[in-house]
Amino acid sequence: MTDITRASNPLPSEVDVVVIGAGAAGIAAARRLMRPGLSVLVLEARERIGGRAWTLWAEGEGLDMGCGWLHSADDNVLAGRVEAEGLTLDKTPPPWRTQAFNHETTPADQDAFRGAFDAFDQRVSEAAARGEDRPASDFFDPDSAWNARMDAISGALNGAKFAEVSSLDYDAYGDTGVNWRVREGYGRLIARLGEAVARITVTDCAVRRIDRSGPVLRLETSRGELTARAVILTTPNSLIATEVVRIDPPVPALLEATAGVPLGLASKVHMTVRGAGDFQPDTQLWTRTDTAQTGGYHLRPFGRPMIEAYFGADLAWGLEAQGPAALFDFALSELVAALGSDMKRRLEPVATTGWGVDPWSRGAYSHALPGHAADRARLRVAIEDRIFLAGEATAPVYYGTAHGAWMEGWRAADATLTALGLDPRRHDGDSEA
């Protein structure tokens, strides 16, 4: 298996369309745009493609450091591409609604928790139907014993606690309940799909400024300047809101919208475990019920002798700020407390994520703040019909997912073709087929 890690393509002085960012949205947009007579260039700040879809090869396995699940797989535009790219589609159901060893909870407790969460979801849905855009935590049952656990799970779902999540936006998320995986890694799939646009991709090329003051767009990059008729901007909202990628003159409405849909954080620790036979494959363990400051542990994913720890929200931000060792130390402390002191000698760290401290992401995936559910739609409004945004944050239903980003890349590409006077229905490039 090969990945694109660095392109040595020269930077031209002018092109028709520049796609900024070679994550799922950028790759999708570039594939869609490829047609005779249209010059397209993809600029990626990292030395690899894929963005927040990244599979690390370690311990003889593909470990997903970012997205790992084909969510809503029966309605996921990428699911049908897995086997076509020579990869393995795994349909083992996720373990999220289970609790390994019935740790700290009896089966009756687990049923009570699921009932409490379902009732919370129903209250949020009813409020959303009334158009209410409030902190989702407003719909907690104040007498429930499960609110802390629900906030811990919100860290995994949203990258933030429910108090920071718009009830209207949370309810808008599309979930068919079907979730599959790529055995070799979801990031591996995105990298394979990116090979189709390798010849027009320049990595290690950060775009610093988009000057829109003239008849053509002028881009200032770490490798020099160039001009374009149109730009598709697929960088995370965090980079736009803080003007790491600056649009000049600024667009206040855009800056406000990106601030309203910030990136939350979810962090992972992949660990090997000795004596893995003690654990049933593909099971889930939450170690505590009394606090949101706890992690979820996927035991033996794909049957591997490994554990994947998952931390979200302010817990993840705090641990990442302390460095990679802090994430493993926290996971170790929780698993020792839950499963016994011998876990100290059984666990070894393999890989730790750091999306919050990564300068090109500054978070994991987006959530709308209370009162800001409408900002996702504002992000999809083109600037002068020549700067188009796309990514998981602009997805109205499948936000926070790679396939949502992919679909938004298509949308932005089609809007760009229309703006350039070309017919987007002519699929010289990528199509849904």
N, C-alpha and C positions, 0 to 999 in steps of 0.2 A: 504494500500500500504506500502511496506517495501523497504528500500534501504540498501545496504551494506555500513556501515560507518566505520567499523574498523575490520580487521581480526586479530585473535590471533594465526594464524598458525605459528608453529615453523619454523626456518630457517634451511634447510638441509645443509650439508657440500658440496654436489655436485649434479648437475642435468645435464641433456642433454642441455636444452635450458632455458635461462632466458629472459623473456620479461620485459623490463624496462619501466614502465608507464602503468597505467590502465585507459587510456582514450579510445576513440573509436578505435584507431589503435591498442593499446595494447590488448584490449578485443577481437577484431577481430582476431588478430594473435594467441592469446592463444586458442580461440575456434577452429581455423583452425588446430592447432597443436595437439589437444587432440586425442590421439590414443594409443592403447595398446603397451607397451614396450618403450614408449618415455616419459621421465620425464620432465615436464615443470613447471616453477615457474614464477609468475608475481610479481614484486616488485613495489610498489607505495609509493611515498614519502608522499603524503597526507594521512589523516585519512579517506578518502572516495575514491570511484572509480568514474570514469567518466571524469576526467580532466576538460577540458573547456566546456564539456557538463554537466551542473549542474542545476538541478531544485530545487528551494527552495520552501518549502510549507509555505505559509503565507496568511493571510486573507481568509483562506479556499480555496486557489487556488495554483496551481503549477506555479511558476514564473520562467521562464528560465533566468538564470543569464548569461549564455553563449549562444551557438547556440540556435535559436528558430524556424528556418524555415527549412523544408525539401526542399532545393533548387533543381531545376531540378527534381521535384518530380516524373515525368513520366519516369525518367531514374535513379531513386535513389534506390540503393540496400536496403536501410533501410525502404522505404515507405511501402513495403509489409509486414514488420514485426510489424508494429504498432498495428493493430487489433489482430494479432496472439499473442501478448503479453498482450492482454486485455485492450489496450488503445484506445483512440478515435482519428480517423484521421479526421481532419478538413480541408475542401477544400475551405473555404472562400478565395477569391482572396486577395492578399496583397494590401494595399492602397497606394503603393509607388508613383504611377503616378497621385495622386490626391492632392488637396490642400484644406483642410477644410475651409469653410466659404469664399473661394476665398481670403483668407487673403493676403494683399499686392499685389495680382496678379489677374487680370481678367482672365476669360477663354481664351481670346486671348493671354494674356501673358503666360499662362501655355502651350498653343500650341506652342508659340514661343520658350519657354524653351526646350520643348521636341524636337522640330526641331533642336535647336542648339546642344543639347546633341547627337542626332542621327547623325548629320553631323560630330561632333567631333569623335564619334565612327567609322564612315566611314573612316575618314582621318587616324585614328590609324590603322584600318584594312588594308588599302592600304599600309601604311608604313610597317606593319608587313609582308605583302605579299612580300615586297622587302627585307625582312630580317633586317630591321632597328630596333635597340634596343636603344631607346633614352628616355629621360624623356617624359612621356605621355603629360605633359603640353606643350611640343613643338608644339602640334597639336591643341592648343586652337586658336580660332579666336581672334587676339589681339583687335579687335574692338567690340567684343561681350560684352553685358552687363551681361551675365550669367556666366562668368568664376568663380566668387566667389561662386555662388551657386553650380556649378559643383564640385568645390574643397570641399565644405561642404559634398556633396554626396560621393565624393571619400573617405572622412574620414570614412563613413559608409561602403562603398564597400571594401576598401583596408586597412583601418586603417591608412592611410597616404595620404597626398596631392599628386596630380598627378605629381608634380615635383620630387617626390621620388619614382615613380612607373615606372617600365620598360614598354615601349609601347608594346614590343613583348610579354612579359608575360601577360600583361593586356588583350591583344587580344586573348591569348591562352585559357582563361577561358571558360569553357563550361556552357552555360546557355540555357535551353530549354524554359524558360519563365514561367514554371509551378512551383508554390511554395505553399506547404501545411504546416500544423502545427500539432502538437500533443497536444490535448486539455489539457492533464494532464502534459505536458512538454516533450520536446525533451530529456532533461537530464534524465527524468524518464525512457524513452525508453532505453537509453544507460545503465542505472543502471540495468534495468530488464535483458537486454542481458548479462550484466556482472555477473549475478547470476550463470550462467552456469559454470563460472570458479572461483567461490568463494573459493572452497576448495584448489585451488592452488595459491591463491592470498594472499600476505602479505602487509598490509598497514602500514603507518607510518614507512616506511623503505626506506630511501634515499640512492641511489647508488652514491658513491662519486668518485670511480675510477674503470676503467676497465684495468687491467694489461694484455697486449697481448704479453708479452715478452717470455712466455713459451709455451709449447705444448697445454696447456689448458688455457682458460681465467680465470683470478682470479678477483673476484669482491669484492671491499671493500664497505661495507654498514654501515649505522648507527646501524645495529643490528648484525654486525659481518661480517665474510668473507665466501665466498663459491666459488666453481669453476664450470665452464660450458664449454661445447663443442662449444656452439654458443650463441650469444646474439642478440636480436632484440631490438633496441634502439628507443623508441617512444616519448622521451621527446621533448619539444619545442626546436627549433633551438637556441633560446636565451640562454638556459642552456648549450648547446654544445659549442656555440661560445665563451662563457665566462668561459668555463671549470668548471662550477659547477658540471657537470658530466665529469670527465676527462678520456680521452683515453690515455694510456701510453704504449709505446712511442707515442707522439702526431702524428697526421696525418695532415700535413699542408694543403693538398688539401681539406680535410673535413672542417677544420676550416675556410678556405677561402670561401668555398661554403656556409656554414651556415651564415657567415657574409654578403654574397651577397643576402641572402633571410631572412632578419630580420622579427621580428614580429612587426606589427603596433598595434594600439590600438583602441578599441571601448569600450565605457563604457555605462552602463545603470543605470537609476533610475526608479524604480517602485513606483508609487504614487497612493493613493486613491484620488478620487475627489467627493466632495459633489455636489448634483444636476447634476448627470451624464446624466440625460435626456436631458440636453442642447446640448449634443454632439451626433452626429450620430455614431453608432457602427462601429468599424474598419475603421476609417478614419485617414488621415495623415495631420500633420501641420508642415510646416517649417516657422519659425517666421520671418526670415530676408532673403533678397536677396542680400544685399550689402557686405556681408562678409562671409568668410568660418568659422569664429568663432561663429558658431550657431549650434543648435541641431535640430534633427527631433523628432517629438512627435506623437506616435501612440495613438490615442484617442480610448478609450474603446475597447482594444483588447479582442476578444471573447465576446464582449458585456459587459464585466466587468465594474464596476464603478471605472475604473482606467485609468491612463495615463502612458505610457512607454516612457521615454525620452532616446534618443540615441545620444551620442557624439563620435566624432572620431578624429583621428590624433593628432596634437599638442594641440588642445583644451582639448582632453581627458587626455593627459599626464599631462598637467598643472593642471587640476582640481583634478586628482587623487593624485598628489603630495601634494595638500593642505588638503586632507582628505575627507571622505565621505560627510560631511556636505556641502562642497564646490560644489559638483555636484548637490545636491538638491537646494542649494541657487541659482545657475546659472539657473537651470530649472525654478525655481519659478520666477526669475527676467524676463526671456524671456516670460513666459506665462502671467505674469502680464502686461508686455508691449504690448503683442499681444491681450489679451482678457479682460483686465481690472483689477483694483485693488482688486476687490472682490475675485480674485483667491488666494490671500494671506490667506484667511480664509477657502478656499475650498480644498486646497491641503495639504496632509500629506504624508511624505516619508514612504515607507514600506521597501524597500531593495535597496541597491546600490552596484554595482560591483566594483572590484578593480583589474582587471587582470594585469594592469601595475605594481602594487606594490606587487602582489602576487609573493613570491619567487620561486614558482614552475611553473610559466608561463612567467612572465615578458613581457607580451604583450597579444594580443588577437588572431590574425591570421596573416599569412605571406604574404608578397609581395616581389617581386624581385626588387632590385634596378636597375636603368637604367644601361644597359650594362651587367646585370647579369642574364638574363632570362635563360641561359644555366645551371645555378647553380642548378636548381631543378633536372635536370638529373644527375648532379654530385653527388647529395645527395643520389641517388639510387644505386650508385656503392658500392658494398660490400667491406669491408675491410678484406683482407686475406680469403675471402669466409667463414667468421665466425662471423663478426659483420655486421648486416644489419640495415639500418635506415628505419623508416616508420612513417608517420604522414601526416597531411594535407599539410605540407610544401614540401613533396616529391611528391605530386599528380601532374601529368602533366596537367590535365584539370580541375578537381574539387578541386583545392587547396582552402584552407580557409573554407572548409566544413567538417562536421562530416562524411558524406558518402564518401567523398574523402579520409579521414583518414582511414575509415573502409576498403575501397578497397586496400589502401596501406598496411594495416595490413595483409590482405590476401596475397598480392604479396610477402611481406617479409617472411611470414610463408612458402609459397611455395618454395621460394628460399632457405630457411633454410632447409626444408625437402630434397630438391635436394642435397644440400651440405652435408647432413648427409647420403646420399645414400638411401633415402626413396622416394617413389613415391608420389608426391603431388596430383596426379589424384585420389588416393584413399581417398575419403572423409569420413574417420572415424570421423573426426571432423566436423567443420562447412562447409557448402557449399553455393552456390548461390541459391540453391533451397529453 
